[in-house]
Each structure stands twice: as structure tokens, then as C-alpha cells.
Amino acid sequence: MSGKSNINRYSILRTFTVCILVCVLAACKNDPAEIRALTGHTNMQEDRAKGVTFLYSQDGIVKMRIYAKVFVRNNNAKRPYIDMNNGLKMEFFDDSGNVSDVLTADSSRYYELQRDFIVWDSVQIVSRKGERLNTDELIWNESAQKFFTEKPVVITTNNEVLYGNGMEANRDFTWYRILKPRGSVQVDKGEVPK
């Protein structure tokens, strides 16, 4: 009788285990919409980093160094992009390897496929000669090989301060044009306002 009792206990335990497994498996269903919401379809293609430094070279010569406090790359967007936010500094180098211009801004977005670049919030460019450009937004258009903005600009040189709305410039800012000038102020060297 004890052998039969052991078989009954084993049979009951096996039936109970199978019932538990069936209930658990029936309760576990994967709704694709819920999975996408949890994983975040856009988050799957985002790379994030803090304190990033990039070197851009051409034909083995460093042309630009970029420091970014926050880096986000999204390859899943309709136009894949890289955001560099919370402080950005770009140093441009001449053919001799010397820093020719320095751009600082709070935020930026780079569209990788088009190679277009937008910087905004507290944008400033300082040239080797000490000339300064200040604006709220600046756009680099790769196909036109020009910088431009429609926002107000202030250009400070050694002897004048130029004001206007909108500007276009070449890659190294040796040529620029203010689209809607608002006036200029002549100053003596050393008296340029900060």
C-alpha cells in the first residue's frame, strides 16, 4: 500500500506542477506594442556618452577638435543625427596644425548624411586675430560650403563692432556678409566692448 500511495503522491505532484506551468505560460503573453513601448523603438538606436572628444582629420591632417559634455547619436531618426549639448567647444586648425578659430555654443545637431551642422544658444566664434562673432544660431551647409544665420549677429573686430540680422560666411570666416546691417561703431584699438 505504501508503494501505491507514493505513486499517487507522485502523480498528484506531477499534475499540480503541469497545471502551474500551464497557468504561468498562459499568463505570459508578449504584446508587441507593449514591448516597443518598454524598449523604446527610438532608444534602440541611440548612443549616449558624456565628456566626449572628437578629432576630425582630412588626408592625415587634423582639421577640427570637438569637445562635447553630452553626446547623443540617433541613427533611427528620419534624418540620422548627432546632438552635442550642455556645452560644446570646437577648435579649427590651419594647415600648420595651429588653432585658427574656436567656436563655443550650448547645443548643436549634426546631420551625418547631409553633413549639415547647426549650433545654437550662446554661439561665439573667436578667430586667431581676436575677431569675434556672437549669435543665437549658426548653420553650416555642406553643399553650399557656407555658414549662415537669420538671427541677430554682432561681429567685433579690432576697430569696429558690426550689428545686423542674418549673415553668411565662408568656412574659415575670412569672408562674411551681414544680410541686414543695423550699423557699426568705430572704436579705438583696445577699447572694443566685451
Secondary structure as UniProt FT lines:
FT   HELIX           2..27
FT   HELIX           32..39
FT   TURN            40..42
FT   HELIX           43..45
FT   STRAND          46..58
FT   TURN            59..60
FT   STRAND          61..74
FT   STRAND          81..93
FT   TURN            95..96
FT   STRAND          99..105
FT   STRAND          107..111
FT   TURN            112..115
FT   STRAND          116..127
FT   TURN            128..129
FT   STRAND          132..141
FT   TURN            142..145
FT   STRAND          146..156
FT   STRAND          160..169
FT   TURN            171..172
FT   STRAND          176..186
FT   TURN            189..190
//
